[in-house]
């Protein structure tokens, strides 16, 4: 599939912004990030400035070298959530999303089987809200039980 130039350019700009942030906060020299990513230092700088297009495989290597979860960070960036990608890339939320995005398709396939064909795109937003509410309740229940256990000692 060939993306229109404006769509591809926006995707590259989003990745460049997120990569620049990852490089900035990585806590290691740029030449080391470049070496670990398998690219020249100048190429890395051009990519981070958005002057050179970058492939997903290259972006994943740069993010990994920076200590950021590659899949989750790229998905957020390409979905238009660059700020969240930058905010979450070095925390547990980034790790959570990395595992979530990796395991969700497998669990959907196992759980839904052939019923996956019955899913409707319009249900996606409501489903994401439901998952978020379930996670919030789970965290509240966990914290509540942890406090109750502490008080009973």
Contact map, one row per residue, 1 for C-alpha under 8 A:
111000000000000000000000000000000000000000000000000000000000000000000000000000000000000000000000000000000000000000000000000000000000000000000000000000000
111100000000000000000000000000000000000000000000000000000000000000000000000000000000000000000000000000000000000000000000000000000000000000000000000000000
111110110000000000000000000000000000000000000000000000000000000000000000000000000000000000000000000000000000000000000000000000000000000000000000000000000
011111110000000000000000000000000000000000000000000000000000000000000000000000000000000000000000000000000000000000000000000000000000000000000000000000000
001111111000000000000000000000000000000000000000000000000000000000000000000000000000000000000000000000000000000000000000000000000000000000000000000000000
000111111100000000000000000000000000000000000000000000000000000000000000000000000000000000000000000000000000000000000000000000000000000000000000000000000
001111111110000000000000000000000000000000000000000000000000000000000000000000000000000000000000000000000000000000000000000000000000000000000000000000000
001111111111000000000000000000000000000000000000000000000000000000000000000000000000000000000000000000000000000000000000000000000000000000000000000000000
000011111111100000000000000000000000000000000000000000000000000000000000000000000000000000000000000000000000000000000000000000000000000000000000000000000
000001111111110000000000000000000000000000000000000000000000000000000000000000000000000000000000000000000000000000000000000000000000000000000000000000000
000000111111111000000000000000000000000000000000000000000000000000000000000011000000000000000000000000000000000000000000000000000000000000000000000000000
000000011111111100000000000000000000000000000000010011000000000000000000000000000000000000000000000000000000000000000000000000000000000000000000000000000
000000001111111110000000000000000000000000000000010000000000000000000000000000000000000000000000000000000000000000000000000000000000000000000000000000000
000000000111111111000000000000000000000000000000000000000000000000000000000011010100000000000000000000000000000000000000000000000000000000000000000000000
000000000011111111100000000000000000000000000000000000000010000000000000010011000000000000000000000000000000000000000000000000000000000000000000000000000
000000000001111111110000000000000000000000000011110000000000000000000000000000000000000000000000000000000000000000000000000000000000000000000000000000000
000000000000111111111000000000000000000000000001110000000000000000000000000000000100000000000000000000000000000000000000000000000000000000000000000000000
000000000000011111111100000000000000000000000000000000000000000000000000100010000100110000000000000000000000000000000000000000000000000000000000000000000
000000000000001111111110000000000000000000000001000000000010011000000000000000000000000000000000000000000000000000000000000000000000000000000000000000000
000000000000000111111111000000000000000000000001100000000000000000000000000000000000000000000000000000000000000000000000000000000000000000000000000000000
000000000000000011111111100000000000000000000000000000000000000000000000000000000000010000000000000000000000000000000000000000000000000000000000000000000
000000000000000001111111110000000000000000000000000000000000001001010000000000000000010010000000000000000000000000000000000000000000000000000000000000000
000000000000000000111111111001001000000000000000000000000000000001000000000000000000000000000000000000000000000000000000000000000000000000000000000000000
000000000000000000011111111000000000000000000000000000000000000000000000000000000000000000000000000000000000000000000000000000000000000000000000000000000
000000000000000000001111111000000000000000000000000000000000000000000000000000000000000000000000000000000000000000000000000000000000000000000000000000000
000000000000000000000111111100000000000000000000000000000000000001100000000000000000000000000000000000000000000000000000000000000000000000000000000000000
000000000000000000000011111110000000000000000000000000000000000001000000000000000000000000000000000000000000000000000000000000000000000000000000000000000
000000000000000000000000011111011000000000000000000000000000000001000000000000000000000000000000000000000000000000000000000000000000000000000000000000000
000000000000000000000000001111111000000000000000000000000000000000000000000000000000000000000000000000000000000000000000000000000000000000000000000000000
000000000000000000000010000111111100000010000000000000000000000000000000000000000000000000000000000000000000000000000000000000000000000000000000000000000
000000000000000000000000000011111110000110000000000000000000000000000000000000000000000000000000000000000000000000000000000000000000000000000000000000000
000000000000000000000000000111111111000000000000000000000000000000000000000000000000000000000000000000000000000000000000000000000000000000000000000000000
000000000000000000000010000111111111100000000000000000000000010011000000000000000000000000000000000000000000000000000000000000000000000000000000000000000
000000000000000000000000000001111111111110010000000000000000010000000000000000000000000000000000000000000000000000000000000000000000000000000000000000000
000000000000000000000000000000111111111110000000000000000000000000000000000000000000000000000000000000000000000000000000000000000000000000000000000000000
000000000000000000000000000000011111111000000000000000000000110010000000000000000000000000000000000000000000000000000000000000000000000000000000000000000
000000000000000000000000000000001111111000000000000000000100110010000000000000000000000000000000000000000000000000000000000000000000000000000000000000000
000000000000000000000000000000000111111100000000000000000000100000000000000000000000000000000000000000000000000000000000000000000000000000000000000000000
000000000000000000000000000000000111111110110000000000000000000000000000000000000000000000000000000000000000000000000000000000000000000000000000000000000
000000000000000000000000000000100110011111110000000000000000000000000000000000000000000000000000000000000000000000000000000000000000000000000000000000000
000000000000000000000000000001100110001111111000000000000000000000000000000000000000000000000000000000000000000000000000000000000000000000000000000000000
000000000000000000000000000000000000000111111100000000000000000000000000000000000000000000000000000000000000000000000000000000000000000000000000000000000
000000000000000000000000000000000000001111111110000100000000000000000000000000000000000000000000000000000000000000000000000000000000000000000000000000000
000000000000000000000000000000000100001111111111000000000000000000000000000000000000000000000000000000000000000000000000000000000000000000000000000000000
000000000000000000000000000000000000000011111111100000000000000000000000000000000000000000000000000000000000000000000000000000000000000000000000000000000
000000000000000000000000000000000000000001111111111100000000000000000000000000000000000000000000000000000000000000000000000000000000000000000000000000000
000000000000000100000000000000000000000000111111111111000000000000000000000000000000000000000000000000000000000000000000000000000000000000000000000000000
000000000000000110110000000000000000000000011111111000000000000000000000000000000000000000000000000000000000000000000000000000000000000000000000000000000
000000000000000110010000000000000000000000001111111100000000000000000000000000000000000000000000000000000000000000000000000000000000000000000000000000000
000000000001100110000000000000000000000000000111111110000000000000000000000000000000000000000000000000000000000000000000000000000000000000000000000000000
000000000000000000000000000000000000000000000111111110000000000000000000000000000000000000000000000000000000000000000000000000000000000000000000000000000
000000000000000000000000000000000000000000100110111111000000000000000000000000000000000000000000000000000000000000000000000000000000000000000000000000000
000000000001000000000000000000000000000000000010011111100000000000000000000000000000000000000000000000000000000000000000000000000000000000000000000000000
000000000001000000000000000000000000000000000010000111110110000000000000000000000000000000000000000000000000000000000000000000000000000000000000000000000
000000000000000000000000000000000000000000000000000011111110000000000000000000000000000000000000000000000000000000000000000000000000000000000000000000000
000000000000000000000000000000000000000000000000000001111111000000000000000000000000000000000000000000000000000000000000000000000000000000000000000000000
000000000000000000000000000000000000000000000000000000111111100000000000000000000000000000000000000000000000000000000000000000000000000000000000000000000
000000000000000000000000000000000000100000000000000001111111110000000000000000000000000000000000000000000000000000000000000000000000000000000000000000000
000000000000001000100000000000000000000000000000000001111111111000000100010000000000000000000000000000000000000000000000000000000000000000000000000000000
000000000000000000000000000000000000000000000000000000011111111100000110010000000000000000000000000000000000000000000000000000000000000000000000000000000
000000000000000000000000000000000001110000000000000000001111111110000100000000000000000000000000000000000000000000000000000000000000000000000000000000000
000000000000000000100000000000001101100000000000000000000111111111000000000000000000000000000000000000000000000000000000000000000000000000000000000000000
000000000000000000100100000000000000000000000000000000000011111111111100000000000000000000000000000000000000000000000000000000000000000000000000000000000
000000000000000000000000000000000000000000000000000000000001111111111100000000000000000000000000000000000000000000000000000000000000000000000000000000000
000000000000000000000000000000001001100000000000000000000000111111110000000000000000000000000000000000000000000000000000000000000000000000000000000000000
000000000000000000000110011100001000000000000000000000000000011111110000000000000000000000000000000000000000000000000000000000000000000000000000000000000
000000000000000000000000010000000000000000000000000000000000001111111000000000000000000001000000000000000000000000000000000000000000000000000000000000000
000000000000000000000100000000000000000000000000000000000000001111111100100000000000000011000100000000000000000000000000000000000000000000000000000000000
000000000000000000000000000000000000000000000000000000000000001100111111100000000000000011000110010000000000000000000000000000000000000000000000000000000
000000000000000000000000000000000000000000000000000000000011101100011111110000000000000000000000010000000000000000000000000000000000000000000000000000000
000000000000000000000000000000000000000000000000000000000001000000001111111000000000000000000000010010000000000000000000000000000000000000000000000000000
000000000000000000000000000000000000000000000000000000000000000000001111111100000000100010000110110010000000000000000000000000000000000000000000000000000
000000000000000001000000000000000000000000000000000000000000000000011111111110000000110110000100010000000000000000000000000000000000000000000000000000000
000000000000001000000000000000000000000000000000000000000011000000000111111111000000100000000000000000000000000000000000000000000000000000000000000000000
000000000000000000000000000000000000000000000000000000000000000000000011111111100000000000000000000000000000000000000000000000000000000000000000000000000
000000000000000000000000000000000000000000000000000000000000000000000001111111111101100000000000000000000000000000000000000000000000000000000000000000000
000000000010011001000000000000000000000000000000000000000000000000000000111111111100100000000000000000000000000000000000000000000000000000000000000000000
000000000010011000000000000000000000000000000000000000000000000000000000011111111100000000000000000000000000000000000000000000000000000000000000000000000
000000000000000000000000000000000000000000000000000000000000000000000000001111111000000000000000000000000000000000000000000000000000000000000000000000000
000000000000010000000000000000000000000000000000000000000000000000000000000111111100000000000000000000000000000000000000000000000000000000000000000000000
000000000000000000000000000000000000000000000000000000000000000000000000000111111111100000000000000000000000000000000000000000000000000000000000000000000
000000000000010011000000000000000000000000000000000000000000000000000000000111011111110000000000000000000000000000000000000000000000000000000000000000000
000000000000000000000000000000000000000000000000000000000000000000000000000000001111111000000000000000000000000000000000000000000000000000000000000000000
000000000000000000000000000000000000000000000000000000000000000000000000000100001111111100000000000000000000000000000000000000000000000000000000000000000
000000000000000001000000000000000000000000000000000000000000000000000001110110001111111110000100000000000000000000000000000000000000000000000000000000000
000000000000000001001100000000000000000000000000000000000000000000000000100000000111111110000000000000000000000000000000000000000000000000000000000000000
000000000000000000000000000000000000000000000000000000000000000000000000000000000011111111000000000000000000000000000000000000000000000000000000000000000
000000000000000000000000000000000000000000000000000000000000000000000000100000000001111111111100000000000000000000000000000000000000000000000000000000000
000000000000000000000100000000000000000000000000000000000000000000011001100000000000111111101110000000000000000000000000000000000000000000000000000000000
000000000000000000000000000000000000000000000000000000000000000000111000000000000000001111110100000000000000000000000000000000000000000000000000000000000
000000000000000000000000000000000000000000000000000000000000000000000000000000000000000111111110000000000000000000000000000000000000000000000000000000000
000000000000000000000000000000000000000000000000000000000000000000000000000000000000000101111111000000000000000000000000000000000000000000000000000000000
000000000000000000000000000000000000000000000000000000000000000000000000000000000000000110111111100000000000000000000000000000000000000000000000000000000
000000000000000000000000000000000000000000000000000000000000000000011001100000000000100111111111110000000000000000000000000000000000000000000000000000000
000000000000000000000000000000000000000000000000000000000000000000001001000000000000000010111111111000000000000000000000000000000000000000000000000000000
000000000000000000000000000000000000000000000000000000000000000000000000000000000000000000011111111100000000000000000000000000000000000000000000000000000
000000000000000000000000000000000000000000000000000000000000000000000001000000000000000000001111111110000000000000000000000000000000000000000000000000000
000000000000000000000000000000000000000000000000000000000000000000001111100000000000000000000111111111000000000000000000000000000000000000000000000000000
000000000000000000000000000000000000000000000000000000000000000000000000000000000000000000000011111111100000000000000000000000000000000000000000000000000
000000000000000000000000000000000000000000000000000000000000000000000000000000000000000000000001111111110000000000000000000000000000000000000000000000000
000000000000000000000000000000000000000000000000000000000000000000000011000000000000000000000000111111111000000000000000000000000000000000000000000000000
000000000000000000000000000000000000000000000000000000000000000000000000000000000000000000000000011111111100000000000000000000000000000000000000000000000
000000000000000000000000000000000000000000000000000000000000000000000000000000000000000000000000001111111110000000000000000000000000000000000000000000000
000000000000000000000000000000000000000000000000000000000000000000000000000000000000000000000000000111111111000000000000000000000000000000000000000000000
000000000000000000000000000000000000000000000000000000000000000000000000000000000000000000000000000011111111100000000000000000000000000000000000000000000
000000000000000000000000000000000000000000000000000000000000000000000000000000000000000000000000000001111111110000000000000000000000000000000000000000000
000000000000000000000000000000000000000000000000000000000000000000000000000000000000000000000000000000111111111000000000000000000000000000000000000000000
000000000000000000000000000000000000000000000000000000000000000000000000000000000000000000000000000000011111111110010000000000000000000000000000000000000
000000000000000000000000000000000000000000000000000000000000000000000000000000000000000000000000000000001111111110010000000000000000000000000000000000000
000000000000000000000000000000000000000000000000000000000000000000000000000000000000000000000000000000000111111110000000000000000000000000000000000000000
000000000000000000000000000000000000000000000000000000000000000000000000000000000000000000000000000000000011111110000000000000000000000000000000000000000
000000000000000000000000000000000000000000000000000000000000000000000000000000000000000000000000000000000001111111110000000000000000000000000000000000000
000000000000000000000000000000000000000000000000000000000000000000000000000000000000000000000000000000000001111111110000000000000000000000000000000000000
000000000000000000000000000000000000000000000000000000000000000000000000000000000000000000000000000000000000000111111000000000000000000000000000000000000
000000000000000000000000000000000000000000000000000000000000000000000000000000000000000000000000000000000000000111111110000000000000000000000000000000000
000000000000000000000000000000000000000000000000000000000000000000000000000000000000000000000000000000000001100111111110000000000000000000000000000000000
000000000000000000000000000000000000000000000000000000000000000000000000000000000000000000000000000000000000000001111110000000000000000000000000000000000
000000000000000000000000000000000000000000000000000000000000000000000000000000000000000000000000000000000000000000111111000000000000000000000000000000000
000000000000000000000000000000000000000000000000000000000000000000000000000000000000000000000000000000000000000000111111101000000000000000000000000000000
000000000000000000000000000000000000000000000000000000000000000000000000000000000000000000000000000000000000000000000111111100000000000000000000000000000
000000000000000000000000000000000000000000000000000000000000000000000000000000000000000000000000000000000000000000000011111100000000000000000000000000000
000000000000000000000000000000000000000000000000000000000000000000000000000000000000000000000000000000000000000000000001111110000000000000000000000000000
000000000000000000000000000000000000000000000000000000000000000000000000000000000000000000000000000000000000000000000011111111100000000000000000000000000
000000000000000000000000000000000000000000000000000000000000000000000000000000000000000000000000000000000000000000000001111111110000000000000000000000000
000000000000000000000000000000000000000000000000000000000000000000000000000000000000000000000000000000000000000000000000011111111000000000000000000000000
000000000000000000000000000000000000000000000000000000000000000000000000000000000000000000000000000000000000000000000000001111111100000000000000000000000
000000000000000000000000000000000000000000000000000000000000000000000000000000000000000000000000000000000000000000000000001111111110000000000000000000000
000000000000000000000000000000000000000000000000000000000000000000000000000000000000000000000000000000000000000000000000000111111111000000000000000000000
000000000000000000000000000000000000000000000000000000000000000000000000000000000000000000000000000000000000000000000000000011111111100000000000000000000
000000000000000000000000000000000000000000000000000000000000000000000000000000000000000000000000000000000000000000000000000001111111110000000000000000000
000000000000000000000000000000000000000000000000000000000000000000000000000000000000000000000000000000000000000000000000000000111111111000000000000000000
000000000000000000000000000000000000000000000000000000000000000000000000000000000000000000000000000000000000000000000000000000011111111100000000000000000
000000000000000000000000000000000000000000000000000000000000000000000000000000000000000000000000000000000000000000000000000000001111111110000000000000000
000000000000000000000000000000000000000000000000000000000000000000000000000000000000000000000000000000000000000000000000000000000111111111000000000000000
000000000000000000000000000000000000000000000000000000000000000000000000000000000000000000000000000000000000000000000000000000000011111111100000000000000
000000000000000000000000000000000000000000000000000000000000000000000000000000000000000000000000000000000000000000000000000000000001111111110000000000000
000000000000000000000000000000000000000000000000000000000000000000000000000000000000000000000000000000000000000000000000000000000000111111111000000000000
000000000000000000000000000000000000000000000000000000000000000000000000000000000000000000000000000000000000000000000000000000000000011111111100000000000
000000000000000000000000000000000000000000000000000000000000000000000000000000000000000000000000000000000000000000000000000000000000001111111110000000000
000000000000000000000000000000000000000000000000000000000000000000000000000000000000000000000000000000000000000000000000000000000000000111111111000000000
000000000000000000000000000000000000000000000000000000000000000000000000000000000000000000000000000000000000000000000000000000000000000011111111100000000
000000000000000000000000000000000000000000000000000000000000000000000000000000000000000000000000000000000000000000000000000000000000000001111111110000000
000000000000000000000000000000000000000000000000000000000000000000000000000000000000000000000000000000000000000000000000000000000000000000111111111000000
000000000000000000000000000000000000000000000000000000000000000000000000000000000000000000000000000000000000000000000000000000000000000000011111111100000
000000000000000000000000000000000000000000000000000000000000000000000000000000000000000000000000000000000000000000000000000000000000000000001111111110000
000000000000000000000000000000000000000000000000000000000000000000000000000000000000000000000000000000000000000000000000000000000000000000000111111111000
000000000000000000000000000000000000000000000000000000000000000000000000000000000000000000000000000000000000000000000000000000000000000000000011111111100
000000000000000000000000000000000000000000000000000000000000000000000000000000000000000000000000000000000000000000000000000000000000000000000001111111110
000000000000000000000000000000000000000000000000000000000000000000000000000000000000000000000000000000000000000000000000000000000000000000000000111111111
000000000000000000000000000000000000000000000000000000000000000000000000000000000000000000000000000000000000000000000000000000000000000000000000011111111
000000000000000000000000000000000000000000000000000000000000000000000000000000000000000000000000000000000000000000000000000000000000000000000000001111111
000000000000000000000000000000000000000000000000000000000000000000000000000000000000000000000000000000000000000000000000000000000000000000000000000111111
000000000000000000000000000000000000000000000000000000000000000000000000000000000000000000000000000000000000000000000000000000000000000000000000000011111
